Amino acid sequence: MHGNVTEEEWQIFKEAYQYFSNHCLPPANQDENAVEWWTESAQALGALDLKWKDYPLMRCLLLGIYEYMECKAKEKTKEVAEFVQES
């Protein structure tokens, strides 16, 4: 089974992973589709947060995932800016 993890906790981790899997490659901030990508990501995050509103574990996971995605986007943005400056 899942050890001492409840069925709800198992589902929360599963759905948080699925969210991350679907949103793990954010665009650089200056990409033309960045606003659309982040809007869709935020809407999907909000839907999951609402679904699991009685379970603070999901909110903690989603906040961590979203912050991580922001870091990845900032790193891509930095890389693109450095590349542009070298040209």
C-alpha positions in Angstrom: 0.0 0.0 0.0 1.2 3.5 0.8 2.7 3.0 4.3 1.1 5.4 6.7 0.1 7.9 4.0 -3.7 8.4 3.8 -5.5 7.9 0.5 -6.1 11.7 0.4 -2.4 12.4 0.9 -1.5 9.9 -1.8 -3.9 11.7 -4.2 -2.5 15.1 -3.3 1.0 14.1 -4.1 -0.1 12.4 -7.2 -2.0 15.4 -8.5 0.7 17.8 -7.4 3.2 15.7 -9.4 0.9 15.7 -12.4 0.6 19.5 -12.2 4.4 19.9 -12.0 4.8 17.4 -14.9 2.5 19.4 -17.1 4.1 22.8 -16.1 7.8 21.9 -15.5 9.1 23.8 -18.6 8.2 27.5 -18.2 9.2 29.9 -21.0 11.6 32.7 -20.5 9.8 35.8 -19.3 10.3 37.6 -22.6 8.9 34.8 -24.8 5.8 35.8 -26.7 3.7 33.0 -25.1 4.9 33.6 -21.5 1.8 35.5 -20.3 -0.5 32.9 -21.8 1.6 30.1 -20.3 1.6 31.6 -16.8 -2.1 32.4 -16.9 -2.9 28.8 -17.8 -0.5 27.6 -15.1 -2.1 29.8 -12.5 -5.6 28.7 -13.5 -4.7 25.0 -13.2 -3.0 25.7 -9.9 -6.1 27.5 -8.6 -8.4 24.7 -9.6 -6.2 22.2 -7.7 -6.0 24.5 -4.7 -9.8 24.8 -4.7 -10.3 21.1 -5.1 -8.1 20.3 -2.1 -9.0 23.5 0.0 -9.5 21.4 3.1 -6.0 19.9 2.9 -3.1 22.5 3.6 -0.6 19.9 2.2 -1.7 20.6 -1.4 -1.3 24.4 -1.0 2.2 23.9 0.4 3.2 21.7 -2.4 1.7 24.0 -5.1 3.4 27.0 -3.7 6.7 25.2 -3.7 6.2 24.0 -7.3 5.1 27.5 -8.5 8.2 29.1 -6.8 10.4 26.5 -8.5 8.8 27.2 -11.9 9.5 30.9 -11.3 13.1 30.2 -10.6 13.4 28.1 -13.8 11.8 30.9 -15.8 14.1 33.5 -14.3 17.1 31.3 -15.2 15.9 31.0 -18.8 15.4 34.7 -18.9 18.9 35.4 -17.7 20.3 32.9 -20.2 18.4 34.6 -23.0 19.5 38.1 -21.9 23.2 36.9 -21.8 22.9 35.4 -25.2 21.3 38.6 -26.6 24.1 40.8 -25.1 26.8 38.6 -26.7 25.4 39.1 -30.2 
